[in-house]
Amino acid sequence: AEAEAQPGYARPQSISMRVQRGETLEAAVRRTGVAADEAHNAVALLARTMDTVNIRAGMAFDAAIARPRAGGGPARLIGLSMRTGPATALTLSRSFDGALRVHAMEEQVTHQTTVAAGEIQGSLYESAARAGADTRLVGQVVNLFSHQVDFDRDIQAGDRFNLVFDREVTDSGRTVATGALLYAELEAKGGTTRFYTFYHDGKTEFFDEATKTYQFEGEVPDAVNGDVTR
């Protein structure tokens, strides 16, 4: 119904917006072209379910607006949606009586073991991130393989990797958080390097096929983004 043209207005169009530094959410909504009172009412509705005052710069939202057919004058706000967390979102939409209504949505989060695999293009760090591993996990993987592989000489474009790890994921497939790294494999320099996870005395250890163990104490050191370039 939101895609239908409103009387006196053109067909709605979608606009992607971001709150600018020093800008209020209301000011950002006004930049879509809607009237000041409509932006104020929209933010007041959102304030019922979220903090609309302490807004971070860069927060994104999508707005659907309809511009007057005759030209000139403010646009009409048809709908608005924003993600408020990894598994939560808010939407504003117009009901049949023309009033805006706010709806809060929360996806169910489940635990699963997943596989991220692919070819290295650019760097192992970048390629693993594109396959679904987050920064913390990728940093751990890069540090592991640095014990066996010289990233400056051994890695070529087209080499393959295979990671198995736990993650928390929403119904729509969005990763909320990654958990433990369970297995890591890298095909490079004409061979395959593998690491396995072992839990011992409350600590996580990794061992290779020669049963040599590797341990990370505390936070995994930051990996260098440009670890592999070929």
Disulfide bonds with the S-S distance in Angstrom:
none
